[in-house]
Amino acid sequence: MNEDPTVGKPADSSVPLHPLLAERWSPRGLDPEVELTDKQFTALFEAARWAPSWGNTQPARYLAGRRGDEAFTRILSTLSRGNHGWAANAAVLAIGVTRTVDEEGEPLPYGEYGLGLATENLVLQAVSEGLVAHQMAGFDREAARAEFAVPQGFEPLVAIAVGARGTTDELPDKLREKEAAPRSRKPLSDVVFSGNWGDPTFP
């Protein structure tokens, strides 16, 4: 066993953060035995449903399945080869879809932003339940559209795996190295400016 799955990688932040934020990261080593309760499964998408959105347009939609059901298998089939192997151990797989046009067929502003907010709610709800979530760009959007008959005016944007941490024993060496690597972010001085662009608020 390569690691203790109960040990996380808390954020090395400049000031203390809420535990939901500090403990959130995106492991690939998932426990293939853990299942979500009906309540936990529902809570993921209830959390997403209550995310803020531009003008309360609520653009986020999800395709969702639990390990062992048909929807899970169909979502898994759309994942890239690099994600397919480890994501099969997830308790839940989902694809986040954003609405791109309104009822009149006009472009819907901030749809991607709305889906991002909703999905972060979903992820943090998972963390609050002692679970983990990993968001993926590595999936075939058109395959997902065809597999689930996603209509025009909606765009699949992200795949999400939710489950419980397991070991990294079965991961390829490259992914095992990523799993063990420390988390890092750009310093605040590169992210937040006051006055002119590039003048750091937090030197």
N, C-alpha and C positions, 0 to 999 in steps of 0.2 A: 504494500500500500504506500503510495507516494506522499500522501498528506492526510492530515486530520480534517475531514470535511466540516467540522464544527468551527474551525478557525477561519475567520474572514481576512479581508485586507482593508481595514479602515482607512479613510482618506487622511493623508498627511496635510491637514489644513492649517492656515495661519491663525485661525481662531476656531473654537469648538463649533461643530455643526450638529444639527439634530441627528440622532442615530439613524433614522431612515435614509438620510442623505449620506452620512459618513460611511455607512455599511453597504450602500448600493454599489455593486460592481457586476461584471458580466462573465461569470464562469462558464466553462464548457463541460467540465466534469460533473455530470448529473447522475443522481441515483435512479436507476431504472426500476426500482421497486416502489418508490413513493408515488402515491396517488393523491389528488386533491379531493377534498370533500365537495359535495354539491354546493355548500355554502361558500367555500373558498373559491370555487370556480365562478360562481355567480358574482362574488364580490370584486373580482378582477375587472369585470366589464361594467359593473355598477359604478366602480370608481372612475372608469374611463368616461362613462355617460355623464358624470357630474363635472367634467373639466370645463373651464371657461372656453368660449369661442367667440369669434367676431360676430357681433349682432345676434348672439345666441343661435347662430345658424347650424351648429352641431354637425360638422361635416364628417366626423369619424364614424366608420363602420368597421366591423371585424368579421372575418371568417374564422371559426374556432372549432377545435376538436380536442378530445382527451385521448390519451394513449389507449389504443385498443379499439377505438371507434373508426368508422369509415372516414369522417372528416379529417381526423388526425393523419391517416394514411395518405389521403389526397393532398393535404398541405405538405406533408413530408416529401411527396414525390416532386414538388416544385422547387425544393431547396437545392442549392448548388452542391456539388460533390463534397466540397470542404465542410459544409454544414450538415449534410445528410447523416453522416455517421454518428456524431455526438448528439445531434438533436433528436435522434430516435429514442433517447433515454429521457426526454422531457415528459413531464406529466401532462402538459398542455402545449399545443402549437396553435398559433394564430397568425393571421395576415391582416395588417392594418390597411384599410382602404379609405381614401379621402374622396369626398364629393367635390367635383370640379366645376359644376354648373348649377344654377338655381332652377326653380320651377319654370322660369321663362326661357331657359336655355342660355342665359347670360353667364359669363365667367363668375365663379364664386370666389371672392377675395379671401385670402388667408386660409385656404383649405388645408394646405400642408402644415401650416402652423397649428391649426386646430387639432389635426391628427397627432402632431407631436405632443401637444399638451395632454391630450387624452391618453396617449400611450405612456407618458411619464406617470400619470396618475395610476395606470394599470401596474406599472413596474413598482411604484412605491407601495401600492397595496400588497403586492406579492412580498416585498421586503418586510412589511408589517406583520405578515403571516409566518415569518421565518423561512420564506422561500427565496428563490433567486430568479432573475429574468435576464435573457440575453436577446438583444435586438439585432436583426440581421438584414443587410442589404443583399446578401447572397441568395437570391431566389429568382425564379423566372416569372416576371410579372405577367407576360402574355400566357404562359402556361396556367398561372393562377386564374387569370381572367376566363380562359376557356374551360378550365376544370370546374369552376363554380358559376359559370354564366354571369360574370360581373357585367352589368350593362354599361353602355357608353355614358359618360358623365360621371363616372367613378373610376378612380385609379388606385390599384394596389401599390403600396409604397414600402412596406416594411413587414418582415416576418419576425415573430416573437416566440421564443421558447421559455416556458415557465416550469420550474420544478424545484427539487431539493438538491443541495450540493452533495456530490458523491466524490469518488476518487478520480484521479487522472490516469489510472493504470492503462486504460484502453485507448487513450488519445495518442495520435502520432507525436513523435518527438518535438516537432515544431510547435504544435499546439500546447504540449505539456510545458514547454519553455515559456510560452506566452502566459499560461496559467500561473506559473510561479513568479513571473516578473512583477516587480513593484508597480503600483499604480502611479501615474504621474499626470500633471497638468501644467499648462503654461502658468507663470507667475501672474499675480494680479496686476503687476505693473505693465504687462503686455495686453491686458484685457480691458481695463477700466481707465478712462481718460477724463480729465477735467481741463477746462480751458481749451487749448488747441489739441487737435488730433495728435496722439503720441505722448501728450503730457500726462504721466501717470497720476491717478488719484491716490494710489497706494504705492509709494516708491519702494 
